[in-house]
Amino acid sequence: MFRIIPRFIAAVLFAVVPAQAQLGYGGGVLSQDFNTLPAAGVFTFTGKGPQALDLTPISASGAAGWRLYQNAGSPLSFIVDAGGSSTASAYSHGLPGSAERALGLLANTTRACRTGLRLINNTGVTITQFTLGYAGEVWRTGGTGNLNQLAFHYRISPTALDLDNTTNLISVAALNFTSSLTASSPSALNGNLSANRALVSATVTGISWPAGHTLLLRWQDDDSSGTDDALAIDDLVFFAPTGSNTAPQIASTLPSAAATGVVTTSRLAVTFDQPVNVAGSWAQLTGA
């Protein structure tokens, strides 16, 4: 189906939708590729949030539990972009018209945004550790050569909490994503390319996440010196063991096992139902 996109689009203000929904975690691997984020549009809200990604107007049906909050400046805004915009905002990053999306943040001296996932423990047992992995992507370089970072924190609470809460957060430096690009001038980048993305993962141990309690996973982009880079998270995987050890099984692959017409240089992703250690050339794409 073809759609005609007008050259000039009037700005529309959306009221932030109050939403208390959390995503239930019942064990196993939880994955998020953000590919239900919109591939077109600019969304400006009337307040700071929090705003649920799966509710109107963003309506990312596969992003239940994910939130946005404008922690510095106002109002909250959400922009679909391929790296060309230098506006401080939250973003649906990806190539023009592509369904391959990433959840991005870009800050400046007056505006900064947080994003995060709220999980409620529905396993019936107290969880003592979790493993989190994701791809950090750079969709725009500010051209200053300064390090830019998405800082990760988590918090466990017996009651629902949201991104506007800043107390009792625990930082995990191993789960921060830091851009190390040193370009001398600002420019858009393709965050899907290996040169502009990095895998981030760590296992957080020694926690107590009782059944029925909330776990908040949070990323914050603070203003860096000079013009900031646009950083994004993608291809996230979360796992928390709830019982005895079992042999790992493949939960999904990208491309899918039955895919045809796939270029052998395509990005390959294999998701297991629990953390695994791999070494060497353990997987590859080959042509028939």
C-alpha positions in Angstrom: 0.0 0.0 0.0 1.3 3.4 -1.0 0.8 6.5 1.2 1.2 10.1 0.1 3.3 12.0 2.7 2.7 15.8 2.6 5.7 18.0 2.4 4.5 20.2 5.3 3.1 18.5 8.4 1.4 20.5 11.2 2.8 19.9 14.6 0.4 18.0 16.9 0.6 18.0 20.7 -0.3 14.8 22.5 -1.3 14.6 26.2 0.9 12.1 28.1 -1.2 9.0 28.7 -1.1 7.9 32.4 -0.3 4.2 32.4 0.7 2.0 35.2 1.1 -1.3 33.3 4.1 -3.4 33.9 5.3 -6.4 31.9 5.0 -9.6 33.7 8.1 -11.8 33.8 7.4 -15.5 34.2 10.9 -16.9 33.5 12.9 -17.7 30.4 14.3 -15.2 27.8 12.7 -11.9 27.3 13.7 -10.2 24.0 13.0 -6.8 22.5 14.1 -5.6 19.0 12.0 -2.4 19.0 10.7 -3.1 15.5 7.1 -2.1 16.4 8.3 1.4 17.0 6.8 3.8 14.3 8.8 4.3 11.1 7.3 7.8 10.5 6.1 10.7 12.5 7.0 13.3 15.1 5.2 13.2 18.5 5.3 16.1 20.9 3.6 15.7 24.3 2.1 18.3 26.7 4.1 17.1 29.7 7.3 15.3 30.8 5.8 11.9 31.0 6.2 9.0 31.8 4.8 7.8 28.5 4.2 4.2 27.6 5.6 3.2 24.2 2.7 0.7 23.6 0.0 3.3 24.1 -1.3 6.1 21.8 0.1 7.9 20.0 3.4 5.9 19.7 1.4 2.7 19.7 4.4 0.3 19.6 2.4 -2.9 20.2 5.4 -5.0 20.9 6.9 -2.7 23.5 4.7 -3.3 26.6 6.4 -2.2 29.8 8.7 0.3 28.1 8.5 3.9 29.1 9.9 7.4 28.3 10.4 10.3 30.6 11.8 13.8 30.0 13.9 14.3 33.1 15.4 17.7 32.0 13.4 20.3 30.1 9.8 19.9 28.8 7.8 18.7 27.0 8.6 15.1 26.1 9.1 14.5 22.4 9.6 11.4 20.3 11.0 11.6 16.7 11.4 9.1 13.9 14.7 9.7 12.4 17.7 8.2 10.5 20.4 10.3 12.3 19.9 13.5 10.5 18.3 15.3 13.5 20.3 17.1 16.2 17.2 17.9 18.3 17.4 16.7 21.9 14.7 14.1 22.1 13.8 10.4 22.3 13.9 8.6 19.0 12.8 5.8 16.8 16.0 5.3 14.9 16.4 3.4 11.7 16.9 3.9 8.0 14.1 5.8 6.2 11.0 3.6 5.9 12.7 0.6 7.4 10.9 -1.7 9.9 14.3 -2.3 11.6 14.2 0.2 14.5 16.1 1.1 17.6 15.2 3.1 20.7 17.3 6.3 20.8 18.1 9.2 23.1 19.9 12.5 22.4 20.5 15.2 25.0 21.7 18.8 25.1 22.3 21.4 27.9 18.6 22.0 28.5 16.9 18.7 27.5 17.5 15.0 28.4 15.4 11.9 28.4 15.3 8.5 30.1 13.9 5.2 28.9 13.3 2.0 30.7 11.5 -1.3 31.2 9.3 -2.2 34.2 9.1 -5.9 35.0 7.0 -7.6 37.7 8.2 -11.0 39.0 5.5 -13.5 38.2 7.6 -16.6 38.7 6.5 -17.3 42.2 10.0 -17.4 43.5 12.6 -14.9 44.6 15.1 -14.2 41.9 18.7 -13.6 42.9 20.4 -12.6 39.6 19.7 -11.5 36.1 21.6 -11.3 32.8 21.0 -8.4 30.4 22.4 -7.9 27.0 21.8 -5.4 24.2 23.3 -3.7 21.2 24.3 -0.1 21.7 24.1 1.9 18.5 25.3 5.3 17.4 23.0 7.0 14.8 24.5 10.4 14.8 27.9 11.8 15.8 28.1 15.3 17.3 31.5 15.7 15.8 33.3 16.8 19.0 35.2 13.5 19.6 34.0 13.5 23.3 32.7 10.3 24.9 28.9 10.0 25.1 27.2 7.5 27.3 23.9 5.8 28.0 24.1 5.1 31.8 22.3 2.0 33.1 20.6 1.7 36.6 18.2 -0.7 38.1 15.9 -0.7 41.2 13.7 -3.4 42.9 10.6 -2.2 44.6 7.6 -3.9 46.4 5.3 -1.3 44.7 5.0 0.0 41.2 7.6 2.7 40.4 8.4 4.7 37.2 11.1 6.6 35.5 10.3 9.8 37.4 11.6 8.1 40.5 15.3 8.7 41.2 15.8 7.2 44.7 17.6 3.9 45.6 18.8 3.3 42.0 21.8 1.0 41.6 24.3 1.6 38.8 26.0 -1.1 36.8 28.9 0.3 34.9 29.3 -2.9 32.8 25.8 -2.3 31.3 26.6 1.3 30.2 26.9 2.0 26.5 29.7 4.4 25.6 30.3 5.8 22.1 33.9 6.0 21.2 33.6 7.6 17.8 35.9 10.5 17.2 34.5 12.2 14.1 35.5 15.9 13.7 32.2 17.0 12.2 28.6 16.2 13.0 26.9 13.6 10.7 24.3 11.0 10.5 25.4 7.3 10.8 23.9 3.9 10.2 23.6 2.4 13.6 23.1 -1.0 12.1 26.6 -1.2 10.8 29.2 -3.0 12.9 31.4 0.0 13.1 28.6 2.0 14.8 27.3 -0.6 17.2 28.6 -2.7 20.1 27.3 -5.5 22.2 26.9 -4.8 25.9 26.1 -7.6 28.4 26.6 -8.5 32.1 25.2 -10.7 34.8 24.0 -8.9 37.9 24.2 -11.1 41.0 23.4 -10.8 44.7 20.0 -9.2 44.2 16.7 -10.1 45.9 13.7 -9.7 43.5 10.7 -11.3 45.4 7.6 -12.6 43.6 5.2 -9.7 42.9 7.8 -7.0 43.2 8.9 -4.6 40.4 12.3 -4.5 38.7 13.0 -1.3 36.9 15.7 -1.3 34.2 16.7 2.2 33.2 18.9 4.0 30.7 19.6 7.7 30.9 21.4 10.0 28.4 22.9 13.0 30.1 24.3 16.0 28.4 28.0 15.6 27.4 30.6 18.2 26.7 29.9 19.8 23.2 27.3 18.5 20.8 26.0 15.1 21.8 25.9 11.8 19.8 22.5 10.1 19.2 22.7 6.8 21.0 20.3 3.9 20.9 19.6 0.5 22.4 18.5 -2.5 20.2 18.2 -6.3 20.2 17.8 -6.5 24.0 17.7 -9.9 25.8 16.9 -10.4 29.5 17.1 -13.6 31.5 16.8 -14.5 35.2 17.2 -18.1 36.4 14.4 -19.4 38.5 15.3 -23.1 39.1 17.7 -25.9 38.4 20.1 -25.8 35.4 18.9 -27.1 32.1 20.7 -27.4 28.7 20.4 -24.2 26.6 18.1 -24.2 23.6 17.9 -21.8 20.7 14.9 -19.5 21.2 15.2 -17.6 17.9 17.5 -16.6 15.1 17.9 -13.5 12.9 17.5 -14.2 10.0 14.9 -16.9 10.7 15.8 -20.5 10.0 13.4 -20.6 7.0 14.4 -17.2 5.5 15.2 -17.0 1.8 17.1 -14.5 -0.3 19.3 -13.5 2.6 22.6 -11.8 1.8 25.4 -13.8 3.4 26.9 -10.5 4.8 23.7 -9.8 6.8 23.8 -9.4 10.6 23.4 -12.7 12.4 21.8 -13.0 15.8 21.1 -16.2 17.8 19.1 -16.0 21.0 19.2 -18.8 23.5 16.8 -19.5 26.3 19.5 -18.6 28.9 23.0 -17.1 28.9 25.7 -19.1 27.1 29.4 -18.7 26.6 30.6 -19.0 23.0 34.1 -18.8 21.4 35.5 -18.8 17.9 33.5 -19.1 14.7 30.5 -20.9 16.2 27.9 -19.6 13.7 27.9 -18.3 10.1 25.6 -17.6 7.2 26.3 -19.7 4.1 24.7 -19.6 0.6 22.9 -22.6 -0.8 
